């Protein structure tokens, strides 16, 4: 029995030493993802949700290698429409750097991604004292950090961890707010001096104010278009993207 106890203690110490956050109780936060959606930890936990976070850095090679696994699990567990919420929390990158990382590495329909420098992700890294990348953690509805560092991590391992807490796989629901619903992307949102828009070349991009007036209009020449908002008043606008076959809109907030 003594030998068994010693072995279990050594294993526990090993896991503790490897943990990339030493927190056992979660710290609340509010962050804004690349699509302009706010995420507040307490709102999710108070609604009985688990929260799984991928702490990463845009320059981190292992983060890039593991990003597709996180995306697959996000889609396997309902795209934030089920009992577990997924988000990718970047360390220090800008909106553009975080966006480019996601496009290059995360695959189709990734979890909401938060920029470190402009979306609030850096402050969360600091609060959780993350010391290595990537770090994957799981928080339960009682604010316990039940998994301080899910490592090694792949689809099978993360799936097994989630199932061990009684979480179930489910199909994504198209009406879930965090799931992408159209082919154009616009960021950051809220925007300050510029707005980056991804749309196919030839798309007519218009910014419409609340009175229905067109305040800005350009034709996309490349896949990414930069809109200069420095002379546009603060407020809520509608970004209208028109091609010969379709019209799509996005709500945009300008805050100088």
N, C-alpha and C positions, 0 to 999 in steps of 0.2 A: 504494500500500500504506500509506504514511504517513497519507494522508487517511482510509483505512478504519480504521486503528488509533485515530486521534484520535476518530473518530465513535463507535467502540465504547467507548472510555474515557469519553467524555462521557456515553454512555447508562448505563454502569455507575455512574458517579458520581451520576447523576440518580436511579437506583433506590435507591442506598445512602442518599442524602439523604432520600428519601421513607420509608425503612423506619421503622416505628414501634417496633420493638425492634431494638436493635443486637446482640443476642446471636446468636452463631453456634453455640453449644453450649447445649443445653437444661439447665434447672435442675429437679431433681426436686421433686415436690410430692405431697401427699395432700389431697384435698378431699372434701367431702360434698355430694351434690346434693339437690335439693328432695324427693326420695323417700327420703332417708336412705341412699343407696348411696355407698360410698366409692370414689374413683378415685385410684389411685397411678400417676403417670406411668411410673416405672421398671418396674412390672409389665407395662404395655402394651408398652413398648419392648423389654423382655427377651423378650417373646413374639412379636417380629417385627412389631409393629403400627406403623403411622404414626398420628400424633395431630394432629388439626386442631382448633384452638381459636378460638372467636369471643370476643374480649375486648370487653365492652360495658358500658354503664352504664344503669341503669333509666330515667334522665332524658334519655337521648340520642335525639333525633329520628332521625338517620341510622341508629342502631342498630335502632330500631323498624322502619324501612323495609327494612332488610336481613335482619331476623330470619326472614321467610318463606323467603328464598333458602337460608339455612343449614338450615332444617327440610327443605326439599325435597331438598337434597343428602344430608342425613342419611338420609332414607328411600330415596333412590336407591342409596345405597351400603351398604344392609343393616342400618341401625339399630344400628350398632356390633357387628354379627355378622360383619363381613368383615375386611379387612386394614387398615381405617382407622377410628379411634375419634374421634368428634366430641363436643365438650362446649362449652357456653356459659358463660363465666367473667365474672360480674358484678363491678363495681368496688367499690361501697361500700354497696349496698342491703341491707336486711333480708330475711329469708325472705319476708315478705309483699310487699315491694316487688318483689323478683325474681319471685315467683310471679305477681303482677298483671301485670307486664311480659310474661311468657311467655303468659299467657292472652289478653292484649289483642293481642299482635303475632305470636307465633311460629307460630300455626296448629296443625293437628292433628299429634299425635305428634312433638313437638319433641325435639331432642337433650337429654341431661341438662344441667340448668342449675344453677349453683353460685352461691349468694348471696355477695356480697362481704364483708359484715359478719359473717355467721354460718356460712357454709359454707367459708370459707378462701379465697375468690376474691380478696379484697383483697391478701393476701400474695403471691399469684401475680402479680397486676398489678405489685406493687412489684419482685419478683424479675426480672420481664421488662422492667421500665422502660417500660411502655406509656404513651405520651404523647398518643394520639388515639383516638377511638372512632367507629365500631368498628374494630378491628384483627383481621385474620384471619391466623393463622400455621399453618405445617405443619412438624412434626418427624418426622424419619425414624427407623428403628429403631436407627441408630448414634448417636443423640442430637444429630444436626445439625439446626439450625433452617434447613431448606432454603428455606423461604419466610418472610421476615420481615414481610411485609405484602402480602397478596393484595389489590391495589387497582388500579383499580376492581373491584368484586365484584358478580357476579350469578350465576345458576345456570349459565349457559353458561361463564363464565370459570372459576369454581371447578371445574366438571366437567372443563374442559380441563387445569387445573393438576393435578388428581388423576390423570387419565389419562396425563399426561406422566411420572409416576413409576411407571407400570405398574399402577396401582390400577384395579380393575374394579367395575363396577356389579353389584349383586345384590339380590334381593328380601329384604325383612325377614323374619326368622324369629320367629314369635310367642313362642318360648320364650326369646328373648334377655332377660336380666334387666332391662336398662334400658328395655325397651319397656313402656308402660303396659298392664296386663292387666285393669283393671276401671274402673268409673265413679266410684268415690270417690277423693278425694285427701286426704292428711293430712300436715301439715308444721308446724313443723320436726321432723325425726326424726334423731337423738335430740331429744326435747322437754325443756323445762326447767319453766317455770311454767304454760305454756298449750300447747294443741294446737289448731291450726286444721284443721277438717274441711270439705271440700266434698262435699255430698251433697244429693240432691233433698229438698225439704221433706216432712216426714212420716216420714223414715227414723229408725228407732230406733238410736241409737248407744250401744254398751256397751263398757266397758273390762274385759277379763277377765285375771286374773293367772294365773301358771303353775300354780296349784292349781285352776283352773277357777272361781274365785270372781268374781262380778261386783262390781267396786269402784266403778263409776260408770255411770250410765245417763241419757240425755236423749233427747228427741225433737227432731229438727231442725225448726226453724220457718222458717228462711231457707236459701238455698243454701249459706251459710257459717255454721258453728257453731264457737264458741270453747269448748273444754273447759278448765276450771280444774283444773290438776294440782298446785297448790301444796301440797295436803294428801295427795297420793298418793305413797307410798314409791317410791324409785328401783327400777328393775328393768325386765324385759322383760314386755310385755303384748300381748294380742291385741285389736285394735280390731274390733268386730263391728258391721256395718251391715246392718240388716234392713228390708226393705220387704215388701209383700204378695206380690211376685213373685220376689224374689231375696234371697240372703244373701251378703255379701262380707266378707272379712277383710283386715286389714293388721297386720303386726308393728310394734309401737311400743316404743321404748326411752325410759324416763324417766330423766333425769340432772339432778339439781338443782345 
